[in-house]
């Protein structure tokens, strides 16, 4: 079976533009509000 690339039409998988930190059961934004790009594939 061939799947569409994530984020394209017909894709069954989507990714958020950015994610917060999961701390003590809650999603928490960075203290200084700085996010970074993840270079991993």
PDB file of N, H, CA, C and O in Angstrom:
ATOM      1  N   UNK A   1       0.845  -1.169   0.000  1.00  0.00           N
ATOM      2  CA  UNK A   1       0.000   0.000   0.000  1.00  0.00           C
ATOM      3  C   UNK A   1       0.896   1.239   0.000  1.00  0.00           C
ATOM      4  O   UNK A   1       1.940   1.258   0.651  1.00  0.00           O
ATOM      5  N   UNK A   2       0.485   2.257  -0.723  1.00  0.00           N
ATOM      6  H   UNK A   2      -0.364   2.242  -1.251  1.00  0.00           H
ATOM      7  CA  UNK A   2       1.247   3.500  -0.818  1.00  0.00           C
ATOM      8  C   UNK A   2       0.489   4.592  -0.067  1.00  0.00           C
ATOM      9  O   UNK A   2      -0.706   4.791  -0.287  1.00  0.00           O
ATOM     10  N   UNK A   3       1.173   5.279   0.798  1.00  0.00           N
ATOM     11  H   UNK A   3       2.144   5.117   0.976  1.00  0.00           H
ATOM     12  CA  UNK A   3       0.577   6.352   1.583  1.00  0.00           C
ATOM     13  C   UNK A   3       1.078   7.702   1.089  1.00  0.00           C
ATOM     14  O   UNK A   3       2.197   7.814   0.588  1.00  0.00           O
ATOM     15  N   UNK A   4       0.236   8.733   1.237  1.00  0.00           N
ATOM     16  H   UNK A   4      -0.673   8.642   1.644  1.00  0.00           H
ATOM     17  CA  UNK A   4       0.634  10.096   0.898  1.00  0.00           C
ATOM     18  C   UNK A   4       1.598  10.615   1.957  1.00  0.00           C
ATOM     19  O   UNK A   4       1.543  10.195   3.113  1.00  0.00           O
ATOM     20  N   UNK A   5       2.472  11.518   1.566  1.00  0.00           N
ATOM     21  H   UNK A   5       2.517  11.859   0.627  1.00  0.00           H
ATOM     22  CA  UNK A   5       3.413  12.133   2.500  1.00  0.00           C
ATOM     23  C   UNK A   5       2.644  12.917   3.562  1.00  0.00           C
ATOM     24  O   UNK A   5       1.632  13.542   3.244  1.00  0.00           O
ATOM     25  N   UNK A   6       3.101  12.899   4.819  1.00  0.00           N
ATOM     26  H   UNK A   6       3.923  12.392   5.077  1.00  0.00           H
ATOM     27  CA  UNK A   6       2.421  13.659   5.877  1.00  0.00           C
ATOM     28  C   UNK A   6       2.306  15.133   5.495  1.00  0.00           C
ATOM     29  O   UNK A   6       3.248  15.734   4.980  1.00  0.00           O
ATOM     30  N   UNK A   7       1.132  15.697   5.759  1.00  0.00           N
ATOM     31  H   UNK A   7       0.366  15.208   6.177  1.00  0.00           H
ATOM     32  CA  UNK A   7       0.909  17.103   5.470  1.00  0.00           C
ATOM     33  C   UNK A   7       0.421  17.381   4.061  1.00  0.00           C
ATOM     34  O   UNK A   7       0.187  18.541   3.722  1.00  0.00           O
ATOM     35  N   UNK A   8       0.256  16.352   3.217  1.00  0.00           N
ATOM     36  H   UNK A   8       0.446  15.410   3.493  1.00  0.00           H
ATOM     37  CA  UNK A   8      -0.244  16.545   1.864  1.00  0.00           C
ATOM     38  C   UNK A   8      -1.670  16.034   1.766  1.00  0.00           C
ATOM     39  O   UNK A   8      -2.165  15.356   2.666  1.00  0.00           O
ATOM     40  N   UNK A   9      -2.325  16.368   0.658  1.00  0.00           N
ATOM     41  H   UNK A   9      -1.923  16.918  -0.074  1.00  0.00           H
ATOM     42  CA  UNK A   9      -3.699  15.900   0.449  1.00  0.00           C
ATOM     43  C   UNK A   9      -3.752  14.380   0.471  1.00  0.00           C
ATOM     44  O   UNK A   9      -2.915  13.715  -0.140  1.00  0.00           O
ATOM     45  N   UNK A  10      -4.728  13.835   1.169  1.00  0.00           N
ATOM     46  H   UNK A  10      -5.408  14.375   1.665  1.00  0.00           H
ATOM     47  CA  UNK A  10      -4.906  12.393   1.246  1.00  0.00           C
ATOM     48  C   UNK A  10      -4.060  11.713   2.308  1.00  0.00           C
ATOM     49  O   UNK A  10      -4.127  10.493   2.460  1.00  0.00           O
ATOM     50  N   UNK A  11      -3.274  12.470   3.038  1.00  0.00           N
ATOM     51  H   UNK A  11      -3.220  13.461   2.915  1.00  0.00           H
ATOM     52  CA  UNK A  11      -2.414  11.903   4.079  1.00  0.00           C
ATOM     53  C   UNK A  11      -3.254  11.483   5.284  1.00  0.00           C
ATOM     54  O   UNK A  11      -4.216  12.160   5.647  1.00  0.00           O
ATOM     55  N   UNK A  12      -2.882  10.364   5.897  1.00  0.00           N
ATOM     56  H   UNK A  12      -2.100   9.814   5.602  1.00  0.00           H
ATOM     57  CA  UNK A  12      -3.567   9.924   7.114  1.00  0.00           C
ATOM     58  C   UNK A  12      -2.817  10.382   8.359  1.00  0.00           C
ATOM     59  O   UNK A  12      -3.259  10.131   9.480  1.00  0.00           O
ATOM     60  N   UNK A  13      -1.674  11.058   8.161  1.00  0.00           N
ATOM     61  H   UNK A  13      -1.315  11.261   7.250  1.00  0.00           H
ATOM     62  CA  UNK A  13      -0.849  11.526   9.266  1.00  0.00           C
ATOM     63  C   UNK A  13      -0.635  13.028   9.115  1.00  0.00           C
ATOM     64  O   UNK A  13      -0.369  13.514   8.016  1.00  0.00           O
ATOM     65  N   UNK A  14      -0.752  13.757  10.216  1.00  0.00           N
ATOM     66  H   UNK A  14      -0.969  13.362  11.109  1.00  0.00           H
ATOM     67  CA  UNK A  14      -0.450  15.182  10.212  1.00  0.00           C
ATOM     68  C   UNK A  14       0.510  15.487  11.354  1.00  0.00           C
ATOM     69  O   UNK A  14       0.553  14.767  12.351  1.00  0.00           O
ATOM     70  N   UNK A  15       1.262  16.537  11.202  1.00  0.00           N
ATOM     71  H   UNK A  15       1.227  17.122  10.391  1.00  0.00           H
ATOM     72  CA  UNK A  15       2.198  16.968  12.226  1.00  0.00           C
ATOM     73  C   UNK A  15       1.915  18.422  12.568  1.00  0.00           C
ATOM     74  O   UNK A  15       1.583  19.219  11.691  1.00  0.00           O
ATOM     75  N   UNK A  16       2.046  18.761  13.828  1.00  0.00           N
ATOM     76  H   UNK A  16       2.317  18.114  14.541  1.00  0.00           H
ATOM     77  CA  UNK A  16       1.899  20.154  14.241  1.00  0.00           C
ATOM     78  C   UNK A  16       3.135  20.934  13.814  1.00  0.00           C
ATOM     79  O   UNK A  16       4.216  20.368  13.651  1.00  0.00           O
ATOM     80  N   UNK A  17       2.962  22.240  13.636  1.00  0.00           N
ATOM     81  H   UNK A  17       2.084  22.700  13.768  1.00  0.00           H
ATOM     82  CA  UNK A  17       4.097  23.085  13.245  1.00  0.00           C
ATOM     83  C   UNK A  17       5.156  23.100  14.346  1.00  0.00           C
ATOM     84  O   UNK A  17       6.355  23.141  14.071  1.00  0.00           O
ATOM     85  N   UNK A  18       4.696  23.066  15.589  1.00  0.00           N
ATOM     86  H   UNK A  18       3.721  23.032  15.812  1.00  0.00           H
ATOM     87  CA  UNK A  18       5.625  22.999  16.717  1.00  0.00           C
ATOM     88  C   UNK A  18       4.923  22.335  17.890  1.00  0.00           C
ATOM     89  O   UNK A  18       3.695  22.285  17.944  1.00  0.00           O
ATOM     90  N   UNK A  19       5.695  21.839  18.804  1.00  0.00           N
ATOM     91  H   UNK A  19       6.693  21.879  18.760  1.00  0.00           H
ATOM     92  CA  UNK A  19       5.166  21.132  19.967  1.00  0.00           C
ATOM     93  C   UNK A  19       5.700  21.769  21.240  1.00  0.00           C
ATOM     94  O   UNK A  19       6.815  22.289  21.266  1.00  0.00           O
ATOM     95  N   UNK A  20       4.886  21.723  22.307  1.00  0.00           N
ATOM     96  H   UNK A  20       3.980  21.300  22.287  1.00  0.00           H
ATOM     97  CA  UNK A  20       5.336  22.185  23.615  1.00  0.00           C
ATOM     98  C   UNK A  20       5.983  21.017  24.349  1.00  0.00           C
ATOM     99  O   UNK A  20       6.075  19.911  23.818  1.00  0.00           O
ATOM    100  N   UNK A  21       6.424  21.274  25.562  1.00  0.00           N
ATOM    101  H   UNK A  21       6.349  22.173  25.993  1.00  0.00           H
ATOM    102  CA  UNK A  21       7.049  20.249  26.394  1.00  0.00           C
ATOM    103  C   UNK A  21       5.978  19.587  27.260  1.00  0.00           C
ATOM    104  O   UNK A  21       5.104  20.268  27.796  1.00  0.00           O
ATOM    105  N   UNK A  22       6.042  18.267  27.397  1.00  0.00           N
ATOM    106  H   UNK A  22       6.752  17.713  26.961  1.00  0.00           H
ATOM    107  CA  UNK A  22       5.093  17.543  28.246  1.00  0.00           C
ATOM    108  C   UNK A  22       5.733  17.386  29.617  1.00  0.00           C
ATOM    109  O   UNK A  22       6.618  16.554  29.812  1.00  0.00           O
ATOM    110  N   UNK A  23       5.268  18.208  30.573  1.00  0.00           N
ATOM    111  H   UNK A  23       4.549  18.884  30.415  1.00  0.00           H
ATOM    112  CA  UNK A  23       5.854  18.233  31.906  1.00  0.00           C
ATOM    113  C   UNK A  23       4.764  17.994  32.944  1.00  0.00           C
ATOM    114  O   UNK A  23       3.769  18.717  32.995  1.00  0.00           O
ATOM    115  N   UNK A  24       4.965  16.975  33.766  1.00  0.00           N
ATOM    116  H   UNK A  24       5.773  16.388  33.724  1.00  0.00           H
ATOM    117  CA  UNK A  24       4.056  16.669  34.867  1.00  0.00           C
ATOM    118  C   UNK A  24       2.602  16.550  34.407  1.00  0.00           C
ATOM    119  O   UNK A  24       1.687  17.005  35.093  1.00  0.00           O
ATOM    120  N   UNK A  25       2.402  15.934  33.240  1.00  0.00           N
ATOM    121  H   UNK A  25       3.145  15.565  32.683  1.00  0.00           H
ATOM    122  CA  UNK A  25       1.063  15.686  32.733  1.00  0.00           C
ATOM    123  C   UNK A  25       0.426  16.827  31.970  1.00  0.00           C
ATOM    124  O   UNK A  25      -0.735  16.728  31.573  1.00  0.00           O
ATOM    125  N   UNK A  26       1.157  17.911  31.755  1.00  0.00           N
ATOM    126  H   UNK A  26       2.100  17.992  32.077  1.00  0.00           H
ATOM    127  CA  UNK A  26       0.620  19.068  31.034  1.00  0.00           C
ATOM    128  C   UNK A  26       1.554  19.463  29.897  1.00  0.00           C
ATOM    129  O   UNK A  26       2.767  19.265  29.974  1.00  0.00           O
ATOM    130  N   UNK A  27       0.962  20.034  28.824  1.00  0.00           N
ATOM    131  H   UNK A  27      -0.023  20.195  28.762  1.00  0.00           H
ATOM    132  CA  UNK A  27       1.762  20.587  27.736  1.00  0.00           C
ATOM    133  C   UNK A  27       2.122  22.015  28.122  1.00  0.00           C
ATOM    134  O   UNK A  27       1.241  22.842  28.355  1.00  0.00           O
ATOM    135  N   UNK A  28       3.417  22.302  28.188  1.00  0.00           N
ATOM    136  H   UNK A  28       4.133  21.630  27.999  1.00  0.00           H
ATOM    137  CA  UNK A  28       3.910  23.587  28.672  1.00  0.00           C
ATOM    138  C   UNK A  28       4.781  24.233  27.601  1.00  0.00           C
ATOM    139  O   UNK A  28       5.689  23.604  27.059  1.00  0.00           O
ATOM    140  N   UNK A  29       4.489  25.505  27.305  1.00  0.00           N
ATOM    141  H   UNK A  29       3.751  26.015  27.745  1.00  0.00           H
ATOM    142  CA  UNK A  29       5.298  26.257  26.337  1.00  0.00           C
ATOM    143  C   UNK A  29       6.660  26.583  26.944  1.00  0.00           C
ATOM    144  O   UNK A  29       6.787  26.641  28.167  1.00  0.00           O
ATOM    145  N   UNK A  30       7.690  26.798  26.106  1.00  0.00           N
ATOM    146  H   UNK A  30       7.587  26.751  25.112  1.00  0.00           H
ATOM    147  CA  UNK A  30       8.997  27.179  26.643  1.00  0.00           C
ATOM    148  C   UNK A  30       8.897  28.482  27.448  1.00  0.00           C
ATOM    149  O   UNK A  30       8.121  29.372  27.098  1.00  0.00           O
ATOM    150  N   UNK A  31       9.669  28.589  28.505  1.00  0.00           N
ATOM    151  H   UNK A  31      10.299  27.866  28.790  1.00  0.00           H
ATOM    152  CA  UNK A  31       9.616  29.747  29.385  1.00  0.00           C
ATOM    153  C   UNK A  31       9.898  31.035  28.616  1.00  0.00           C
ATOM    154  O   UNK A  31       9.199  32.032  28.795  1.00  0.00           O
ATOM    155  N   UNK A  32      10.915  31.016  27.765  1.00  0.00           N
ATOM    156  H   UNK A  32      11.483  30.206  27.620  1.00  0.00           H
ATOM    157  CA  UNK A  32      11.278  32.217  27.009  1.00  0.00           C
ATOM    158  C   UNK A  32      10.549  32.293  25.670  1.00  0.00           C
ATOM    159  O   UNK A  32      10.791  33.210  24.885  1.00  0.00           O
ATOM    160  N   UNK A  33       9.659  31.336  25.402  1.00  0.00           N
ATOM    161  H   UNK A  33       9.462  30.591  26.039  1.00  0.00           H
ATOM    162  CA  UNK A  33       8.898  31.357  24.171  1.00  0.00           C
ATOM    163  C   UNK A  33       9.683  31.013  22.923  1.00  0.00           C
ATOM    164  O   UNK A  33       9.211  31.231  21.807  1.00  0.00           O
ATOM    165  N   UNK A  34      10.886  30.473  23.105  1.00  0.00           N
ATOM    166  H   UNK A  34      11.269  30.296  24.012  1.00  0.00           H
ATOM    167  CA  UNK A  34      11.741  30.162  21.952  1.00  0.00           C
ATOM    168  C   UNK A  34      11.580  28.696  21.563  1.00  0.00           C
ATOM    169  O   UNK A  34      11.696  27.809  22.408  1.00  0.00           O
ATOM    170  N   UNK A  35      11.317  28.447  20.302  1.00  0.00           N
ATOM    171  H   UNK A  35      11.223  29.168  19.615  1.00  0.00           H
ATOM    172  CA  UNK A  35      11.252  27.107  19.740  1.00  0.00           C
ATOM    173  C   UNK A  35      12.425  26.955  18.785  1.00  0.00           C
ATOM    174  O   UNK A  35      12.991  27.958  18.349  1.00  0.00           O
ATOM    175  N   UNK A  36      12.799  25.745  18.453  1.00  0.00           N
ATOM    176  H   UNK A  36      12.339  24.930  18.807  1.00  0.00           H
ATOM    177  CA  UNK A  36      13.878  25.529  17.503  1.00  0.00           C
ATOM    178  C   UNK A  36      13.454  24.515  16.468  1.00  0.00           C
ATOM    179  O   UNK A  36      12.546  23.717  16.704  1.00  0.00           O
ATOM    180  N   UNK A  37      14.106  24.543  15.322  1.00  0.00           N
ATOM    181  H   UNK A  37      14.843  25.192  15.130  1.00  0.00           H
ATOM    182  CA  UNK A  37      13.837  23.598  14.241  1.00  0.00           C
ATOM    183  C   UNK A  37      14.474  22.269  14.594  1.00  0.00           C
ATOM    184  O   UNK A  37      15.574  22.230  15.146  1.00  0.00           O
ATOM    185  N   UNK A  38      13.794  21.188  14.281  1.00  0.00           N
ATOM    186  H   UNK A  38      12.900  21.220  13.832  1.00  0.00           H
ATOM    187  CA  UNK A  38      14.336  19.856  14.499  1.00  0.00           C
ATOM    188  C   UNK A  38      14.888  19.359  13.174  1.00  0.00           C
ATOM    189  O   UNK A  38      14.115  19.108  12.249  1.00  0.00           O
ATOM    190  N   UNK A  39      16.208  19.207  13.052  1.00  0.00           N
ATOM    191  H   UNK A  39      16.836  19.410  13.802  1.00  0.00           H
ATOM    192  CA  UNK A  39      16.816  18.815  11.776  1.00  0.00           C
ATOM    193  C   UNK A  39      16.728  17.318  11.478  1.00  0.00           C
ATOM    194  O   UNK A  39      17.193  16.881  10.425  1.00  0.00           O
ATOM    195  N   UNK A  40      16.149  16.531  12.370  1.00  0.00           N
ATOM    196  H   UNK A  40      15.772  16.886  13.225  1.00  0.00           H
ATOM    197  CA  UNK A  40      16.089  15.095  12.120  1.00  0.00           C
ATOM    198  C   UNK A  40      14.972  14.782  11.120  1.00  0.00           C
ATOM    199  O   UNK A  40      13.959  15.479  11.076  1.00  0.00           O
ATOM    200  N   UNK A  41      15.158  13.756  10.339  1.00  0.00           N
ATOM    201  H   UNK A  41      15.981  13.189  10.375  1.00  0.00           H
ATOM    202  CA  UNK A  41      14.143  13.428   9.333  1.00  0.00           C
ATOM    203  C   UNK A  41      12.869  12.867   9.928  1.00  0.00           C
ATOM    204  O   UNK A  41      11.933  12.549   9.194  1.00  0.00           O
TER     205      UNK A  41
END
